[in-house]
Amino acid sequence: MANTLTNLAADIYKAADQVGRELVGFIPAVTINGDATTQAAKGDTIRAAFTRTPTVSTTYSPSMTIPEGTDQTVDSKTMTLDTFANVQIPWTGEDIKHVNNGSGFETIYGDQIKQAMRAITNSIESAIGTAAYVASSRAFGSAGTTPFGSNFNEIAELRQILVDNGCPVDGNLSLVVNSLAGTNLRQLAQLQKANEAGGSDMLRQGTLLDLQGFMLRESAGVASHTKGAGTGYDFVSAGEAIGQTTLSVEGGTVNSTGIKAGDVITHAGDTINKYVVGTGTTSTSGDIVINNPGLRIAGVDANEITVGDSYTANLAFHRSAIELGIRPIAVPAGGDAAVDMMTVQDPWSGLVYTIALYKGYKKAMFEVSCLYGVKAWKSENIATLLG
């Protein structure tokens, strides 16, 4: 039965143009670490190196001997391929016989494969959106209010957050929003006028225009965050310095959920910045961690912390800030019970999936699968647009 999948590949790709698909914005905007030829096991890690900001010397001593230089620490961070995604599609000989009297097995089979890719892609898209918003540095906007109601000034504010954090502005910035925000953008009169927008793509085709250095994308995987119910937290007597990420708090009322990862907080000594919590607490006192680069305005003793409202996490980020690792799942040396196996690229998302055919007793089973993991490496290069 070898080459069965090759013979059916045309039906798979034909179905790609017929099966409905949700918006995918995060996947094409992040770094994709994919290798369709290298299998991996669940729990395998991908390693990345990160350099620290050096200390700048303000003195030097003339000498005939070259200085040794200052040792630097290079941090090593890892991401884990921790999620196995698969869809299994069984067919009996009788099933195939029945459908061949109607639409035909090849047509239905192709649609099933495409629906499998659709479901897995949506899961990966949502996983990226969730991992990224919890790692965001700071936020801008009004929770519960869809952005771009009357203008697109929010984009300039997001850009300021990122550039103040040291994020490179090099053509790799994206702003991924949900369809509500995308609809508001499309309704802005200045973007519909070709002479003001610089082109007619928005007016004629509904394509979101790149604005202020950001590639604008829409996604069905934009996360919704439900705020922690904690109240009354404030800084302890020592206060917290500029750049601090671990914040010591006390005096809180937990109300079951306390302060949660992903919550947007402010403190009484800072009316400008909205910080995103990376690690929360369900205790009345202790430590919480906000994401890098930390506080921009110091907090003093008894500065009260306010937890912002629940929100939709539209995200602005640099491509290098978030990585998607994806591999075929490992099989034993010499293969498993599959009688045919091939890799197919999903034309909608660009991701590559493994399709395998297994033969049983008067029955066959098709499997679409992949192994993946998501990591938000650099909080400094991620900012949240509240919706």
N, C-alpha and C positions, 0 to 999 in steps of 0.2 A: 504493500500500500504506500510505498515511498512516493514522494512528490505530490501527494494528494493536496496538500495545502498550497503548493505552487500553482496547481491547476485551478484552485479556487480563489487565488489572490485577486484576480480581476473583479470578482464579486465583492470582495472586501472593500476595495477602493471605490467601486461604483457606489456602494452603500454610503460612503463618506459624504457624498453630496446630497443624500436623501434623508438621513437621520438628523433630527433636530439636535442642536448643540447649544450649551450655555456659554456665556461670555467667559473667555479665558484671558486674563490680563497679567497675573503674577508670573506665570510660567515663562513667557517670552521676555520678561523684564529682569529675571534673576540670572545668576551664574548657574549653568547646568553642567554638572559633572557626570556625564553619561558615557558609558562604554558598552556597546551592544555585544561585544565579543568576550568581555571578561565577566564571568559569573561571580556571584558573591553570596555569602551566607548571612542570614539575619543576625544582627549584632556586630557585623564587621564595621570598622571605623575608617573614616577618611580624615587625614591629618592636614592641618594648615599651620603655617608659621606667621607670627605677628610680631613686629618690632615695636618697641616702646619709644616714647618721646625722649630724646637725649637731653642731657644738661649742657647748656651752652656756657663755655668757659669765657671769662672776661679778662684773663691774664695769659701771658706767655713768658717764657724765659729763653733768651737767645742761648744757643748751645751748639757745639759741634756734634752732639749726639742727638739722633732723631728721637723724639718722645715716644714712649710706649703706647700712648693713647689711652682712652678710658674704656674699660670693659663695658660691654652692653649685654643686656639680657634679652634673648629672643624667646618669646612665649610660643608654646605649642598648644594648639587647640584642636579638638577632634569633633567630628560629627558622626553619628551612628546611623547605619542603614537599619532602621528598626521597624519598618512597616512592610509587611508582605501583602500585596494586593492581588487578588485573582478573581476571575469569574469563570465558572465551569458550566459548560453547555452540553447536556447529554442528548443523544439522538439514538433511537432504535431503528431497526430496519423497517418496521411497520410505519413509524412516524414519517420516515423519508418517503415511503411509498404513498402515503396519504397526501402529503403536501405536493408531491410531484403531479398530482391530479389538479392542483390549483395554481398557486403562485410559483411553485417550484422550490426545491430544496436550496439551490444555490442562492436564490434571491433572499430567502428567509435567513439562511445561514449567514450571509454577508451582513444583513441588518443586525443579527444577534452579536456578531463580532464587533460591529461598530458601536452598538449600545454598551457592550462591555468596555470598550475604550472610553466611551463617554463617561461611564460611571467612575472608572478609575481616575481619569483625568480630573473630573470634578473633585474627587477626594484629595488628589495631590494639590490642586489649586487652593482648596480650603485649608489644607495643612500649611501651605506657605503663608496665606493670609493670617492664620492664627499665630504661627511662630513669629512672624514679623511684627505684629502689633504689640505683642507682649514685650518685645525687645526694643521698642521705639524709644528715642531719647526724650523728646518733648512733644507737646500737642498744641494745635491751634484750632480755633473755631468754637462753635457753640454746640454742646452735646444735645442731641435730639432735633437739631435743625439741619436740613439738607443744605450743603454748601452751594454757592454760586446762584443764590436767589436773585441777585440784581447785577453782579459783576464777578470778575474772577480775581479780585484782589487777594484772595486767600493764597493763591499760588505764590505771590511775592513774599508773603509771610512765611510760608513753608521753606522757600528758598533761603530766606534769612536765617532760619533755624539751622539749616544744613550747613550753610557757608560759615556761620559763626562757630559751628562744631568742627570746622576744618574739612568738610566733605568736598572732594574734587568736583568741579563743574566742567566736565569734559565730554559731554554728549551721551553719558550713560545714566542720566537721571530719568526716573519714571514717576508718574503720579497715577496710581491705580485707584479708581473710584467705582462705586456701585452704579447701577443704571439710573437711580434717582438723581444722583449728582450729574451723571452724564446727560440726562434729559434737561436739567437746568442749564448746563453749558450750551446745549444745542439751541436753547430758546433765547440766548443772549443776542440781542439785535446786532451788536458790534461784530460778533463772530459770523453772522449770516451775511454781512455785507462784504462782497468780494474785495472792494476797494480798501476796506478797513482791515479785513482779516488777512489780506495778502494772498488770497486764493479763493476758489469757489468750491473746494472739497466739502466743507461743512454744509454749504447751502445746497449743493447738487446731490451729494452722496451721503450726507450725515456723518462723515468721518470726523472724529475729534482731531483738532489741530494741535500740533506741538506748540506749547506756550512757555515763554520765559525759561527756556532751557530744559523743560520737561517733556518727555514723550507721554502723552495722555492715553491711558488705556482704561477699559471697563472690565469688570470682573463680577461673576456671580459668586465668587469665593470671598468677598469682603466680609470680615467677621463683625458680629455684633457682640458688644461687651456689656455684661450686667454688673453694675458696680457693687463693691463690697458695702455692707450695711454699717460698718464701724463708724463711730462718731466720737468726738471729744479728745482725740489724740493731740498731744503737743510735744515739742522738743524738751528733752531733759535739761538740767541746769547748765551743762557744758555748752549747749548749742551746737550748731553744725557749720563748718567752714565752706567757703566757695570750693567747688570741685568735689565735695564729699558725696559719696554714693550710699554708704551705709549710714542710715539715720536712726538715732536712738529716740524712741518715743515712749510716752507714758500717759496714764490717765484716761485711757480709752474705754469706751463701751463697745463690746465686740458685736453684739446683735447677731450671733451665729457665724457670720462670714468675715467680720473684721475688715482689714484692708487686703485686697486681693491683687495678685499679679495682673497687670493690665489696667488697674485703676489709674486715673489721672488725678494728681493731687496738687494742691497749692499750699503755701504756708503764709501766715499773717504778715511776715516781713517782706513778702515778694508778691506784688500785684501784677506782675508781667508774665512770669513763666509758669507753664503747666507741665509738671514732671510726670513721666510714666513709671509706674512701679514695676520692677522686675521680680521682686520677691516680697510677698506680703506677710501678714501675721494674723493669727486668730487669738492672740493674747492681749491682755489689757495694757501690757508694756513689753518692751523688747526692741528688736531691730527690724527695720524694713530696708529694702535696697531699691534705690531708683537707678535707672539705667545711665550709662555713660553719656555725656561727660559730667554728670552730677549737678549739684547746685550751682546756679549762676549768681545768686544773691544769698549771702549767709543767713542762717536762722539762729535766733538767740533763745535763751531760756523762756519757756512758756509760749513761744510762737505756736498758735493753734494750726493744726493741719485740717484742711477741708478735702473731703473726697468728692470729686466731680460726679455728675450724673452719668447714667448709662449712655452708651454711644455706639455709633457705627464707625468702624476703624478704616476709613480711607487712608491710604499710605503713600508718602513720597519717600523715595529711597534711591541710592546708588546701586548699580548692578552688583558690585562687589560686596555689598553689605549682606546679601542673602544668597545661600547656595542650596541647590537641589541636587542630591546625589541619587542616581538611579542606575540599577544593574539588573541583568537577568538573574533569576534565582538559581543557585548552584544545583547541579545534578551529579550523581555518582560518576566516576571514571567509566567510560564506555557507554554512558547514557542510562536512562531509566526505561520504563515500559512504553514510552512514547514511540510511535512508529513513524512520526514525522514531526518536525519542529522548524519554525522559521521566525525571523524577526520582522515586524511590520511597523513602519512609522505612521503615527497618527497625523494626518495632514492638518488637523485643526490646531493641535497644541505643539506639534513637532516632536513629541516624545516617542520613544521606541519601546514597543512591547513584544513579549515572546508569545507566540501562539503554538500550542502543541496539540497533537492528535493522539488519543489513546484508544486502543481497540480492546473490546471485551467480548462477551458472549452475546452475539446478535445485537450488539450495542456499541456505540462509539461515544467518546466524550472529547469535546474541544475545550481547551483552557487558554485564557488570556491572562498573563501575569507579569508582574515586575516586583522588584524590591527597591524601596526608596527611603530616603531620610532627608530632613530639612533642617538647616541651621541658619540662624541670623547671627552673623559673625560680628558686625560692627554697629552697635546701637547709635553711635555718633552720626552715622550716615542714613538713619531712618527717622522720619517725623510723621506724626499722625495728624490727619485732617479730620476733625470731629464732625460727625453727621448724626 
